[in-house]
Amino acid sequence: RGFFKVMLRREIIERNPFADVKHAASGVQDRQQFITRPETARILNACPDHDWRAIVALSRFAGLRCPSEIVALRWGDVNWERGRLMVRSVKTEGHEGHAVRVVPIAPELRPILQDLFDRAEVGVEAVVPRLRDPAMNLRTQFERIIAKASVKPWPRLFHNMRASCATDWVERFPAHVVAGWLGHSPMIAAQ
């Protein structure tokens, strides 16, 4: 469907033969899991360093996509006074008005970010510079951290952290506000 949609948009074909075919995400519901705050605290305590604490906290308490949005995060994007992060999203930049969004800095995230900022080398702009290393295997290392924390692993490691953040936010804020913080429409958020 997607391939033919692109061909239609580029005017290579006149009609998409799959335009009316309905597509439902399969198996995603079976792989959803809420990561509790106590589980997250154990995981944060098991992190080997400050970079990993930031990766976990930014995924779980700010709903950032890992690695793309965390890699793009710069110290200039952190507004300490207003308690906000400016997040650039490669995934949604093609949609008008969705290239950048503003996300609140949760109370659980602030001390982790502050500690990382205090330790940052002069002139380093990236919040988590380690993520720029293409040899870094996030999933394998994160699985080790989860095991060290004695937390049962879940199938969609970073997706479920982001979804857990969304669940927490929706309990306290209007759905359209949360959708804006996450970088998608309320309809997508509901799905």
C-alpha positions as CSV (number, residue, x, y, z in Angstrom):
1,R,0.0,0.0,0.0
2,G,2.7,2.4,1.0
3,F,4.8,1.7,-2.0
4,F,1.9,2.4,-4.4
5,K,0.9,5.5,-2.5
6,V,4.4,7.0,-3.1
7,M,4.3,6.0,-6.7
8,L,0.9,7.7,-7.0
9,R,2.2,10.9,-5.3
10,R,5.1,11.0,-7.7
11,E,2.7,10.5,-10.6
12,I,4.3,7.3,-11.8
13,I,1.0,5.6,-11.7
14,E,-2.6,7.0,-12.0
15,R,-4.3,4.8,-9.4
16,N,-3.3,2.9,-6.3
17,P,-4.8,-0.6,-6.6
18,F,-4.5,-1.0,-2.8
19,A,-6.1,2.4,-1.8
20,D,-9.2,0.7,-0.4
21,V,-7.5,-2.1,1.4
22,K,-7.8,-1.6,5.2
23,H,-4.7,-2.2,7.3
24,A,-4.8,-2.9,11.0
25,A,-1.7,-3.0,13.1
26,S,-1.3,-6.6,14.1
27,G,0.1,-7.9,17.3
28,V,0.9,-4.5,18.8
29,Q,-1.7,-4.9,21.5
30,D,0.0,-8.1,22.7
31,R,3.3,-6.2,23.0
32,Q,2.0,-3.2,25.0
33,Q,3.2,-3.0,28.6
34,F,3.1,-0.1,31.1
35,I,6.4,0.5,32.9
36,T,5.6,1.6,36.4
37,R,7.4,4.4,38.3
38,P,8.9,1.9,40.8
39,E,10.2,-0.3,37.9
40,T,11.7,2.8,36.3
41,A,13.4,3.8,39.5
42,R,15.0,0.4,39.8
43,I,16.1,0.6,36.1
44,L,17.5,4.1,36.7
45,N,19.5,2.8,39.8
46,A,20.9,0.0,37.6
47,C,22.1,2.3,34.9
48,P,25.9,2.2,34.5
49,D,26.3,5.9,34.0
50,H,24.7,9.3,33.7
51,D,24.2,9.0,30.0
52,W,22.1,5.9,30.4
53,R,20.1,7.5,33.2
54,A,19.3,10.4,30.8
55,I,18.3,8.0,28.0
56,V,15.9,6.1,30.3
57,A,14.5,9.3,31.9
58,L,14.0,11.1,28.6
59,S,12.2,8.1,27.2
60,R,10.0,7.4,30.2
61,F,9.4,10.9,31.7
62,A,9.6,13.1,28.5
63,G,8.2,10.7,26.0
64,L,11.1,11.2,23.6
65,R,11.6,8.7,20.8
66,C,14.9,6.8,21.2
67,P,17.3,7.1,19.7
68,S,16.2,9.8,17.1
69,E,14.9,12.5,19.3
70,I,17.4,12.0,22.1
71,V,20.3,12.1,19.6
72,A,19.0,15.5,18.3
73,L,18.5,17.0,21.7
74,R,21.0,19.9,22.4
75,W,21.6,21.8,25.6
76,G,20.3,24.9,23.8
77,D,17.0,23.0,23.6
78,V,16.6,22.9,27.4
79,N,14.8,25.8,28.9
80,W,15.6,25.5,32.6
81,E,13.5,28.5,33.6
82,R,10.3,27.5,31.9
83,G,10.9,23.7,32.5
84,R,10.6,22.8,28.8
85,L,12.5,20.9,26.2
86,M,12.4,21.8,22.5
87,V,12.3,18.4,20.7
88,R,13.2,17.9,17.0
89,S,11.6,14.9,15.4
90,V,13.0,13.3,12.2
91,K,9.9,11.1,12.1
92,T,7.3,13.8,12.0
93,E,9.3,16.7,10.3
94,G,7.6,16.0,7.0
95,H,4.2,16.9,8.5
96,E,3.5,20.6,8.6
97,G,3.9,22.0,12.1
98,H,5.3,18.8,13.5
99,A,9.1,19.2,13.0
100,V,9.6,20.7,16.5
101,R,7.5,20.4,19.6
102,V,7.8,21.5,23.2
103,V,7.7,19.0,26.1
104,P,7.6,19.7,29.8
105,I,10.5,18.7,32.0
106,A,9.0,16.3,34.6
107,P,10.2,16.6,38.2
108,E,11.8,13.1,37.9
109,L,13.7,14.2,34.8
110,R,15.1,17.6,36.0
111,P,17.7,16.3,38.4
112,I,19.0,13.8,35.9
113,L,19.3,16.4,33.2
114,Q,20.9,18.9,35.7
115,D,23.5,16.3,36.7
116,L,24.3,15.5,33.1
117,F,24.6,19.2,32.3
118,D,26.9,19.8,35.3
119,R,29.2,16.9,34.0
120,A,29.1,18.0,30.3
121,E,32.4,18.9,28.8
122,V,32.8,22.5,27.7
123,G,31.7,23.1,24.1
124,V,29.7,19.8,23.9
125,E,26.2,20.6,22.6
126,A,24.6,17.2,22.5
127,V,22.7,16.2,25.7
128,V,23.8,12.6,25.2
129,P,26.8,12.6,22.9
130,R,27.3,8.9,23.3
131,L,24.3,8.2,21.1
132,R,26.2,9.6,18.1
133,D,28.4,6.4,18.2
134,P,27.0,4.1,15.4
135,A,28.6,1.1,17.2
136,M,26.4,1.6,20.3
137,N,23.8,-1.2,20.6
138,L,21.1,0.4,22.6
139,R,18.8,-2.6,22.8
140,T,21.4,-5.1,24.0
141,Q,22.8,-2.7,26.7
142,F,19.3,-1.7,27.8
143,E,18.3,-5.4,28.2
144,R,21.4,-5.8,30.5
145,I,20.3,-2.8,32.6
146,I,16.8,-4.2,32.9
147,A,18.1,-7.6,34.0
148,K,20.4,-6.0,36.5
149,A,17.4,-4.1,37.9
150,S,15.5,-7.4,38.3
151,V,12.7,-6.1,36.2
152,K,10.9,-8.4,33.8
153,P,11.8,-7.3,30.2
154,W,9.1,-6.2,27.8
155,P,9.1,-6.6,24.0
156,R,9.1,-3.0,22.8
157,L,11.7,-1.5,25.1
158,F,11.8,2.1,24.2
159,H,8.3,2.3,22.6
160,N,6.7,1.1,25.9
161,M,8.7,3.6,27.9
162,R,7.3,6.4,25.7
163,A,3.8,4.9,25.8
164,S,4.0,4.7,29.6
165,C,4.9,8.4,29.7
166,A,1.9,9.1,27.6
167,T,-0.4,7.1,29.9
168,D,0.8,9.1,32.9
169,W,0.3,12.4,31.2
170,V,-3.2,11.5,30.0
171,E,-4.2,10.9,33.6
172,R,-3.3,14.5,34.4
173,F,-3.7,16.6,31.3
174,P,-6.1,16.9,28.3
175,A,-5.6,14.4,25.5
176,H,-5.0,17.1,22.9
177,V,-2.2,18.6,25.0
178,V,-0.6,15.3,25.6
179,A,-0.8,14.5,21.8
180,G,1.0,17.7,21.1
181,W,3.8,16.9,23.6
182,L,4.2,13.5,22.0
183,G,4.2,14.9,18.5
184,H,1.1,13.4,17.0
185,S,-2.6,13.9,16.5
186,P,-5.2,13.0,19.2
187,M,-6.6,10.3,16.9
188,I,-3.2,8.6,16.6
189,A,-2.8,8.9,20.4
190,A,-6.1,7.2,20.9
191,Q,-5.0,4.3,18.6
